[in-house]
Amino acid sequence: MSPRVPDYHTPGKRNTQSQVVSVGNPQYLALLDLKTKSYEIHHEVCLLYQIFVA
């Protein structure tokens, strides 16, 4: 029961290097998505900290 990974392929873009890495490796895409989300959350927490503490 693995969560469904959204398809990040955009027709206009050609990035062969990442396509080669991600072909047959949905966990790589999921990890990339998780890293992006955790970075966004970290950024928001920092902003909130600056607003309330600084």
Sequence and secondary structure as in RCSB ss.txt:
>XXXX:A:sequence
MSPRVPDYHTPGKRNTQSQVVSVGNPQYLALLDLKTKSYEIHHEVCLLYQIFVA
>XXXX:A:secstr
          TT   HHHHHHHTT HHHHHHHHHHHHHHHHHHHHHHHHHHHH 
